[in-house]
Amino acid sequence: MKKIILLLLLSASAFAQIDRVEPPFWYSGMNLSSVQIMFYGKNIAQYDVTISNNIVIENIKKTENPNYVFVTIDTKNVAASELTFSFKSKNKVAFTKKYELKSRRENSKFRKSYDSSDMIYLIMSDRFANGNPNNDSDKSVTEKFDRSNPNGRHGGDIEGIIKNLDYIKELGATAVWPTPLCEDNDAKGSYHTYGQSDVYKIDPRFGTNEDYLRLSAELHKRGMKNIMDYVTNHWGWQHWMYKDLPTYDWVHQFPTFTNSNYRMTTQFDTNASAIDAENCMDGWFVPSMPDLNQSNPLVLNYLTQNAIWWIEYADLDGFRVDTYSYNDKEGISKWTKAITDEYPNFNIVGEVWMHDQAQMAFWQKDSKIGAIQSYNSNLPSVMDFTLHDAFGSVFNEDKSEWDKGMIKIYDNFTNDFLYPNINNIMVFAENHDTNRFNQAYKKDFKKYQMAMALLATIRGIPQLYYGSEIGMDGDKGKGDGDIRRDFPGGWSGDRNNAFTKAGRTEEQEKFYNFTAKLFNWRKSKDVIHFGKMKHYVPENNVYVYFRYNEKESVMVIINNSNESQTFKTKRFAESIQNYQTGNDILSGKTIDLKNDITVDGKSTLILELK
């Protein structure tokens, strides 16, 4: 009996040697067949490692921290199976660990991603809908539910998104981008989840990993796409690994805390000093977010495998990458290429928050601007922040001036030639980090109509921020919590439920109906998705442009002045060609293109030419 007890104690002690294995499993048939598995446990590096099934161990990496060992195995031509790692001391097996190679989904490599035929609905995950109040707080994490705190946890979760997918689809969206869902164990302000503490685990206040898989499945049932918000630049200071770093240089270290200078231009400025470039890339985004060192091969490989694991595991359709241009630019280029090599059609949009088209275009894949410096980011898509800048003020500029009014929009498109793939950039009027559009324009419905008509008919991939479609506002000046308000009806006891027609106020219904009509029309318009664009210099604050292909043409007229404007169509003859009439998709009216066209003040015509 004593012998059995002793054996059980030894077995328990041995099992305790492994606290974590990451990736927790892998897949057979991957392009990335050499997978580096991290084993973490007290003094685990003291053991020698072998593996079953005649698998080749390519490399065993031990670091200055004895609690880690990184084992690289070759899975090429290895079928889905269960492997066994043996950890030996003095040539005797101290303990073993099972490791599974799973089968991939059929045609997983060539999965279709999002593109300019999509409309992306951006959700602040904690603020959209509380589908499961039972997970509002969890004993495994520090910050608890407090809806009274604008910067606290409000209880929005994956179940809330799933329950309202039909609402999102009916709005005309074809893809959903929730803000990060992995665990963030900060003591406060953790609701945004950009300071993650475990990148293999969904935050329990949002649900479980299985819930996230269910979100993907429910989206795919509806013909919609799941875009993961991925963070490569930093983790949160409560990340379990930051508390016991594998290597000193896993994160960027300084003698004293060094914040990023946020000067992303130093990444390509030929006149930049080395110290300024270093402080941009290596400085921490904020004090609670340790800056990851992608120039460390272990870090880069960890991030690469984690990203690929999530794509395969959760059947993802794309990434949005936070603070893309703050990463080590060589490291992030390798990360992006590894993902798109594994999934050739996979789209990734990077947050490159700059205010100059050439600077943003530098970061898009195959950029001629980047090529000047022999650099290719391999990033398929960037975000059109200069257009966003124009959205923020242009509709309050009632009179046409040299640099004010619709000329701002026109000028943004004159630089489209800088981008190697202009259709594959994300366009938006606002997002979770900016002032609310309806706040800037005081819920002026006419100005909202102009902005959304523009967003729906220009080149690129339109992104709509949750709640805009019902007139939600919020003041950035009052803090981020105010631009991330709870969606009305997402919580039991809310005064009205804007997810339903019956629950919307008259104003909410007006905003919603217009938005849904516009973006549902866009769904089937190949000429808008991939057609060419021709525009005309604005006159009297009226901007006219055409989206066209060999089969059809759409004429868009935006009158940003307060007065009704009448103009002759002869000026647009090269675009109108032999078309006779235009059907306005908003009002249903037919416009005779042979006569003068009159457009009311602060209004839009979207004409399908016949």
Secondary structure, 3 states (H helix, E strand, C coil): CHHHHHHHHHHHHHHCCCCEEECCCEECCCCCCEEEEEEECCCHHHCEEEECCCCEEEEEECCCCCCEEEEEEECCCCCCEEEEEEEEECCEEEEEEEEEEECCCCCHHHCCCCCCCCCEEEECHHHHCCCCHHHCCCCCCCCCECCCCCCCECCCCHHHHHHCHHHHHHHCCCEEEECCCEECCCCCCHHHCCCCCEEEEECCCCCCHHHHHHHHHHHHHCCCEEEEEEECCECCCCCCCHHHCCCHHHECCCCCCCECCCCHHHHCCCCCCHHHHHHHHHCECCCCCCEECCCCHHHHHHHHHHHHHHHHHHCCCEEEEECHHHCCHHHHHHHHHHHHHHCCCCEEEECCCCCCHHHHHCCCCCCHHHHHCCCCCCCCEEECHHHHHHHCCHHHCCCCCCCCCCHHHHHHHHCHHHCCCHHHCEEECCCCCCCCHHHHCCCCHHHHHHHHHHHHHCCCEEEEECCHHHCCCCCHHHCHHHHCCCCCCCCCCCCCCCCCCCCCCHHHHHHHHHHHHHHHHHCCCHHHHHCEEEEEEEECCEEEEEEECCCCEEEEEEECCCCCEEECCHHHHHHHCCCCEEEECCCCCEEECCCCEEECCCEEEEEEEC
